[in-house]
Amino acid sequence: LSEQGVFPIRDNCVFCDKELNHQSSLTLVTDHGGFSCGECAEHLEEERGRQHLSTIQEGRELWELIGSIANQRYQELGALKLENPEVLHTLLNYFYYQFHFEARQFKSLKMIL
């Protein structure tokens, strides 16, 4: 994702530019290409519902997972431990959106899920 230019923005909120390091509530906003703070996510959810938003429970885990992946070479990646299995689906939905895919177009999906 990084080499393709669609790696999620994770340093600052994609709406208010607040630093996300110390935020407890984070949400991945697929159609804005990054994470938002909890306050901005609440406003966005009020405006348009949950479409293209991760849950707050998934947000922090996704943020940490993506950060650890970004800082390691592929050959050095070990097994990833996920507390919430929905995180994988949220990350795949991000991938689909950014690359204009639909799940049915990803022929080898069954091999990785």
C-alpha positions as CSV (number, residue, x, y, z in Angstrom):
1,L,0.0,0.0,0.0
2,S,2.8,2.4,0.8
3,E,4.5,1.9,-2.6
4,Q,1.2,2.4,-4.4
5,G,0.6,5.7,-2.5
6,V,-2.5,4.6,-0.7
7,F,-1.1,3.8,2.8
8,P,-3.5,5.2,5.4
9,I,-2.5,8.5,6.9
10,R,-1.9,7.7,10.6
11,D,0.1,10.6,12.1
12,N,-2.7,13.2,12.2
13,C,-6.5,13.2,12.0
14,V,-7.5,13.5,8.3
15,F,-10.1,16.2,9.3
16,C,-8.7,18.4,12.1
17,D,-5.0,17.5,11.9
18,K,-4.8,16.6,15.6
19,E,-2.0,14.2,16.4
20,L,-3.2,10.7,16.8
21,N,-0.4,9.2,19.0
22,H,-2.2,9.9,22.3
23,Q,-5.8,9.5,21.1
24,S,-7.7,6.6,22.6
25,S,-10.5,6.7,20.0
26,L,-9.5,6.3,16.4
27,T,-11.4,5.4,13.3
28,L,-10.2,4.4,9.9
29,V,-12.0,6.5,7.3
30,T,-11.7,4.6,4.1
31,D,-12.8,7.3,1.7
32,H,-10.5,9.9,3.2
33,G,-7.4,7.6,3.2
34,G,-6.5,7.6,6.9
35,F,-7.5,7.8,10.5
36,S,-9.6,10.3,12.3
37,C,-9.8,11.2,16.0
38,G,-12.9,10.1,17.9
39,E,-14.4,13.6,17.9
40,C,-14.3,14.0,14.2
41,A,-15.5,10.4,13.7
42,E,-18.6,11.1,15.8
43,H,-19.5,14.1,13.7
44,L,-18.9,12.2,10.5
45,E,-21.1,9.3,11.8
46,E,-23.9,11.7,12.6
47,E,-23.7,13.2,9.1
48,R,-23.6,10.1,7.0
49,G,-23.7,6.9,9.2
50,R,-21.1,4.2,9.4
51,Q,-20.4,3.9,5.6
52,H,-16.6,3.8,5.0
53,L,-15.8,4.0,8.8
54,S,-14.2,1.4,11.0
55,T,-15.6,0.9,14.5
56,I,-13.8,2.7,17.3
57,Q,-12.9,-0.8,18.7
58,E,-11.2,-1.7,15.5
59,G,-9.6,1.8,15.0
60,R,-6.8,1.6,17.6
61,E,-5.9,-2.0,16.7
62,L,-5.8,-1.1,13.0
63,W,-3.7,2.0,13.8
64,E,-1.2,-0.1,15.7
65,L,-1.1,-2.9,13.2
66,I,-0.6,-0.7,10.3
67,G,2.2,1.2,12.2
68,S,4.0,-2.0,12.9
69,I,3.7,-3.2,9.4
70,A,4.9,0.1,8.0
71,N,8.1,-0.1,10.0
72,Q,9.2,-3.6,9.0
73,R,10.5,-5.2,5.9
74,Y,8.3,-7.9,4.4
75,Q,11.0,-10.5,5.1
76,E,11.0,-9.5,8.8
77,L,7.2,-9.7,9.3
78,G,6.2,-12.4,11.7
79,A,2.7,-13.7,12.4
80,L,0.3,-11.0,13.2
81,K,-1.9,-11.3,16.3
82,L,-5.3,-9.8,15.9
83,E,-7.6,-9.4,18.9
84,N,-10.6,-8.6,16.7
85,P,-10.9,-10.7,13.5
86,E,-13.1,-7.9,12.0
87,V,-9.9,-5.8,11.6
88,L,-8.9,-8.0,8.7
89,H,-12.2,-7.3,6.9
90,T,-11.9,-3.6,7.6
91,L,-8.4,-3.6,6.1
92,L,-9.6,-5.5,3.1
93,N,-12.4,-3.0,2.6
94,Y,-9.9,-0.2,2.7
95,F,-7.8,-2.1,0.1
96,Y,-10.9,-2.7,-2.1
97,Y,-11.9,1.0,-2.0
98,Q,-8.4,2.4,-2.7
99,F,-7.9,0.0,-5.7
100,H,-11.5,0.2,-7.0
101,F,-12.0,-3.6,-6.4
102,E,-15.0,-5.5,-5.3
103,A,-14.5,-8.6,-3.2
104,R,-15.8,-10.9,-6.0
105,Q,-13.0,-9.6,-8.2
106,F,-10.4,-10.8,-5.8
107,K,-10.2,-14.4,-7.0
108,S,-7.7,-15.7,-4.4
109,L,-9.5,-14.1,-1.4
110,K,-10.7,-17.5,-0.1
111,M,-7.0,-18.6,0.2
112,I,-6.2,-15.8,2.7
113,L,-9.4,-15.7,4.8
